[in-house]
Each structure stands twice: as C-alpha cells, then as structure tokens.
C-alpha cells in the first residue's frame, strides 16, 4: 500500500513515517505542504492521500483556517479526478459547543465560529461528492515533535521555568499522534483489501480530562522521571484558565464505531504520555533528538 502524506512537518506526518518504517507493507511519499495536483497523483499513484488536521483551529487566524479548507477542497478535486481515496483528519473543536454525552459520528458539527463553519462545509462537500473518503475526527493531538504536537510545547515551557496555562473547564480526550498513525495504517490496509466502510469515524484517547489536568500530569511525570535520573530542575507551574464560568464544556468523542468496524481500540493517553516522556528522558541522557517510536 502506498500513501501520499501532506504537510511533512506535522506531528501526525512524522508519526506516520515512524509507523511505516516498522512495516514492510506500507510505503509513504511525503509532500512538504498541503498543495496537490492531479499530475502529482499521476506521478506517485498512491492508494490514498492523508491530510493531517489543524489541531486547534479555534486558536488560529481565520485566514489560516480558510487556507487549510481551500487546500482540502483542491485535494478533493484531485482525488476525484484520479479515483484516489481521501483521508482528512479534523479536530474535535468543530464541536464548538460540546455535548452532554459522548459524541457519535452521525452528529455533524454545527459551530458558530466562521472558520469552523468553513471546515464543516468542506466536510459536507466531501460526503456529498466522493464516497471513497475517510473523515477522521480526533481529540487534541500530542507528540514529542512536529507542528501541532502540543506536548512538546508544554514540556519546553515547563523546562524553561515558565508557567504553562491550560483550560480547566473544557473536557476532552487527548490523542497520541502515534496511536492515530497506527490506526490509520490499519484502517487503510483493510479498505485497500476490499473492505467497504468509508465515511466518518471518531478516534481519541481514553479517559476524558481537561487541558489543565493533562498538563498537570505531564509536569508530575517530568518531575518524577527527572528526579529518578538524579536531575533536580525547577520546573514551571501549571496555571488554570477558565473560559466557561457557568459549566464545563464536554467535547468527548464516542469511538465505538471505529472499534466495531475496524477493530481499532483507543489508547490510554496517560500510558502514551508516560511512554513519550521516557523516550524523551533517554534521548536527553544520550544527547540526541528523541524518536518517539523507540522503546524505553
């Protein structure tokens, strides 16, 4: 199976590279940005194109969100013209107002934010015009490296002694980029072997938590691991932010369908964070850049 991955520096693209390197049945071609033409598809002849997500579109400028949406529509047109499957990963922030219970795939986002509405329009067009698509809605991605990685920024701030500010009143399921990469390759292997299960799927980590709770655990683990290696570092503090003063906003994805259809289990985000921090500590001792796929 050959996959064409857009946006080479994205944390999900890097995770896909690591996953493909462990397999003999998957070949990747990585594009530096999100531009794609039918002629490029002719050259590469991939089985599918994967577009990584804007992980936090609510924090981006309208121009950045619109540019991403436009690029995805160009990808759609190219894939349609060459009958190549399209995989578009999107952030759970499209469910801007959250929901009182876990969110199923059939619930199409209806945000008020103009940029988010533009992304929903792209999703509507994909569903209406092309059956060979996967729209994969993800919880907040985290990884040690790459753009949109979240975890690396938290660690850099804490290690520099700065305060890591994180929302306490938005509940979601953090999602390991490595886990998403593993799931996507497995899903596409099944689809290219004849499974007919295109459509929208939810994929996230287990155990809902706030950004404040996630960041606090990262700090606790960092202290424990560094002290265990004889290092005494004064880390920055974690400060709580509150945006929804009346009640907490729950943005929790129901991932049952991806399990029922493809056998993909959610990975506990706590275990993934601990694994990544162990890898980071080992790389720190060795003095080289961390490789998240290494085994501590």
N, C-alpha and C positions, 0 to 999 in steps of 0.2 A: 504494500500500500504506500502510495506517495502522497504527501500532504504539502500544500503550499501555505506557509505561515506568514502573515503580515505583521509589521511593526517589530522588527528584530530585537529592539531593546526592552520590550515589555516583559514583565516578570513571568507572564504565562508563556510567552515565546521561549524564554530561557528554560523554563520548566519542561516544555515540550522537547527541547533539544536534549536535556538530560534523560528524559524518558525514552526517546528514540535511540539514544546511544546504548541503552541497555537491551535493545531488541534487535532481532535480525529481520523482522517482518515489516518494519516501518522506515521509510525514507522521507527526510524533510528537505524542503527548499525554503529558505528564509529570505523574505523581502525586507529591505531596510525601513520602509514606511508602509502606508496603507493604500498606495496607488496600485491599481491593477488594470490591465487591458486584456481584451480577447487575444491579442497577439502574444502576450506573455503566457497566457494559458496554453496556447498552441505550442510554445517552446517547452514548457515544463510538463504538460499533460498530467496534472495531478488528479487524484481521485476526489479530493476535497480541498476547499480553501477555508482556513480558520482565521477569523478576525477577533483579536483579543478585545477585552472590554475597556471602556472608560470606567475605571473602578469607583470613582467618586464624582459623578457628573454634577451633583448639586454644588460642589465647591469650585467648579471650573467656570470660565467665562462663557457667555452664550456663543461667542464666535468659535471657541474650541469645540463645543458640543455640536454646533451646526456643521463644522468642518468634518467631524467624525461621521455624522449622519450622512452627509453628502458622499463621503468616501465609501460608506457601506452600500449606498444605492448604486454607485459606479461598479462595485464588486458584484452586486446582484445582477446588473445588466450583463456584465462579462460572463458570469457563471451561467446565466440563462442562455446566452448565445452559444455556449460550448457544452452545455449539459454537464456542468461540474457542480458537485454538491457544495453548498454554502453553509458554514458554521459561524454563527455570530453569537459571541458571548456578551451579555449585558449585565449591568449592575442591578442589585435588588433595590437601589434607590429609585428606580422607576415607580415602585410602590411608595410614592412620596408620603402619603398619609398613614402608611402602615395598615394593619388589620388586626382585629381582635383575636384571631386564631391563625394557625399556620396557613400560608397562602398557597392554594393549589394552582396548577398551570393554566387551568381554564379561565382564571380571573385575569383578564387583560388589564394592565396598568392604566389608570386614568389620572395622571398627575395634573397639577395646576401650573407648575413651572413650565415656561415656554420651551426651554431647551429639552426638558424631559418629554414634553408632548411631541417634539420633533423626532425624538428617538422612537417613541411609540408609533408614530406614523410610518417610520421605516419598517418596523416590525409588522405592522398591518399590511404593508405592501409586499413584504417577503411572503407572508402567509397566503396572500391573495394570488400572487403571480407565479410562485415556484414551489412545487411540492417537495423537491429534494433539498430541504433545509433543516437545520437544527438551530433553534434559538435557545441558548442555554443561559438561564438567569442564575447569577452567582451571588453568594454572600460576599462581604468585603474580603478581597484577596489579601493574603500576606505571604511574604517570601523574604529571603535574605538579600536578594539583588534584583536589579532591574527597575524600570519605571512602574509606578502604581503598586509598589511592593509593600507599603505601609510599615511592616515590621522593621525594615532596615532604618527607616526614618525615626521610629520610636527609639531604637537602640542608639542611634547616633546622638539623639538629643539627650538621653539619659547618661550616656558615657561622657558627654561633654559637660555634664553637671547642670544642664538646663531643665526647666520644668516641662514635662510632657502633658499637655492639656487635652482632655478627652471627654466626650459627652457621656453623662451618667444616665440620661433619660431616653436614650434610643437603644432598643434591644434588637440584636440581630445574631446571625451565626457566622463568625469568621471562617474563612475558607482558604485552605492551603493551596497555593498555586501548583505544587507538586501533585496534590490529590486530584485537582482538576485535569492536569495533563494526563495522568494515568487513566482517568475516567474517559476523557475524550478519545484517546487512542483505542481503548477497549470498545467503546461505542461505535466508532467508525470502522473498526475491524469487523464488527458484526454486521453493520449496514452494507459494507462493500462485499460481504459474503452472502448477501441476499436478504437480510432482514428488512422488512418494510415497516419502519417505525419512525418515520420522520416527524418533525413537529417541535413543540416547545417542551423543555424539561427544566426542572429546578435542581440545583446542586449546591450544597453548602456543608459546612461543618456541623457537628453535633453540639448540643448544649447552648441555648441562647444566652447571650451575655451583652453587657454594654461595652462601648469602647473604653470607658473608664475601667471596667472590670478586666478587660483583655489587657490593657496597658499595665495595670497594677500587677497582673500575674507575670507579664514579661519582666517587670522590674524585680519582682520577688525571685524569679528563676535566675536572673542575671546575678543578683547578689549571692545566691546560694552557689551557683556554679563557679563564680569568680573566687569566692572565699574558699571553696573546696580545692581550688588550684593555687591557693596561697596568695591571692591578689586582694589587696584592700583598696578599693576605689570608692570614692564618694559620688554615688550616682545622684542624678537629679530626682526631683519628686514628681509624683503624678497628681495633677490638679483636675478636679471635676468641673465640667461645664454643664449647664442646664439650659436647654432651648425650649422645652415643653413643660411649662410650670404647672399645668393642671393635671397631666397624667403622662406616664411613659408611653412612647411610641414603639409599638412592636412591629418589626419588619422581619418575620421569621418565615422562611420558605419551607413548604412541605415537599420533601424529596422522595416521597414514596413511589412515584411513578417511574423514576429512573432505576429504582431497585426492582420493581415489578417487571419492567420491560427488558432491561439490560443486565440486571444483577449487580448494579453498582451500589456499593454501600457508602454512606457518609463516613468520613474520617473524623475522629475526635480532634478538635482544634487544639486542645491542651497538649495532647501527645505530639502533634505536629510541631507546635511551638517548642516543646522541650527538645525534640529531635534536632530542630534547626539551631537552637542555641548551643547544643552540644557540638554540632558541626562547627559553629562559629568559634567556640572556645578552642577546639582542636586546631582550627586554622590559625587562630591567634597565637597559639603556642608555637606552631610551625613557621609562622611568619609569612603565610601565603593567603591569597584570596580564598574564601570559603566556597566549597562546592556542595550545594545542598543535598545532592544525591549520595554523598559519602556516608558511610556507616560509622557512627561514633564507636 
